């Protein structure tokens, strides 16, 4: 440790295992927030010899992960998840050439300019969802799943689905749930004791399970990409991200398997997030009774003769404020995806050694009372204050 630096504060932990028994395998962000509340916005824990730093405010997360991103952009090795995904999906990809190639592709198809061309697809799916909710509100989960899965399947592969029970939608959602489970801390002992990855399969039945999931996911991802390629070569290609890649393979030097996992990662990222946010919105409207405020603004700006469209958003500040507050109150990726430091670093007198894992805990960041006064109150009006940073 360089002179004049110190280690971040945190619990001492037990010999060898450290804080392993204190961190739950699911919903670990609740415990992470408890720790940063106790020890400060930069808290260090050790799990089976691996250092983890918990970041509890937006300021420290931005200072490290954004401003020093060149050395904080790598990912830890998730041994169990890597067996299932070959380490090729965007969320788990290590920093390097493939990471940069995928990022280049994402920037091309998801830039602000490109996204403007997707507005009509979003509006079509939103209108279908609203129509079906009016007809049968009790089946809301099916409609939310079709909306979130339908949008990403349409944008990624150019297919339109009619029901959340469509096998393609269900396969997307299953891939999401499988990844969430497999990549959860302490779900598989191999992620705490990496030497276990060398065990033969007959002594490690979890390997058989993960390889079975890999085959299942790859069959689905490659099937979707092959379908897009058949349509493209047959002159029926619909504008989609897969169509962009298939028509410009030379620009993004990815083999077909890596591309299939890249698109699979997009499905996993998009299929569950929108549906979860819609459920959070419904829960908060039921609990807080603030739906009438939204209805008044929509009636005034949009009226009763049509549905809202994206072009209306600049005239709907209350709608935007509610959306931001829902995402603050129930962040979709509450624990954040961990980053790994690639070289030693010093920040505010704290020394971080290369290989340390960093967790930007959104559950804590979004409940920082300095940034969000009375953080446990659902208060969309905070976003309407001109002094409030957005």
HELIX and SHEET records of a PDB file:
HELIX    1   1 UNK A   20  UNK A   22  5                                   3    
HELIX    2   2 UNK A   28  UNK A   39  1                                  12    
HELIX    3   3 UNK A   58  UNK A   61  1                                   4    
HELIX    4   4 UNK A   62  UNK A   66  3                                   5    
HELIX    5   5 UNK A   69  UNK A   72  1                                   4    
HELIX    6   6 UNK A   79  UNK A   85  1                                   7    
HELIX    7   7 UNK A   90  UNK A   92  5                                   3    
HELIX    8   8 UNK A   97  UNK A  110  1                                  14    
HELIX    9   9 UNK A  112  UNK A  115  1                                   4    
HELIX   10  10 UNK A  116  UNK A  118  5                                   3    
HELIX   11  11 UNK A  119  UNK A  135  1                                  17    
HELIX   12  12 UNK A  137  UNK A  139  5                                   3    
HELIX   13  13 UNK A  140  UNK A  157  1                                  18    
HELIX   14  14 UNK A  167  UNK A  182  1                                  16    
HELIX   15  15 UNK A  189  UNK A  191  5                                   3    
HELIX   16  16 UNK A  194  UNK A  198  5                                   5    
HELIX   17  17 UNK A  201  UNK A  203  5                                   3    
HELIX   18  18 UNK A  205  UNK A  233  1                                  29    
HELIX   19  19 UNK A  241  UNK A  247  1                                   7    
HELIX   20  20 UNK A  256  UNK A  288  1                                  33    
HELIX   21  21 UNK A  291  UNK A  301  1                                  11    
HELIX   22  22 UNK A  310  UNK A  315  5                                   6    
HELIX   23  23 UNK A  317  UNK A  329  1                                  13    
HELIX   24  24 UNK A  362  UNK A  365  1                                   4    
HELIX   25  25 UNK A  380  UNK A  384  5                                   5    
SHEET    1   A 4 UNK A  42  UNK A  47  0                                        
SHEET    2   A 4 UNK A  50  UNK A  55 -1                                        
SHEET    3   A 4 UNK A 357  UNK A 360  1                                        
SHEET    4   A 4 UNK A 339  UNK A 340 -1                                        
SHEET    1   B 2 UNK A 345  UNK A 347  0                                        
SHEET    2   B 2 UNK A 350  UNK A 352 -1                                        
END                                                                             
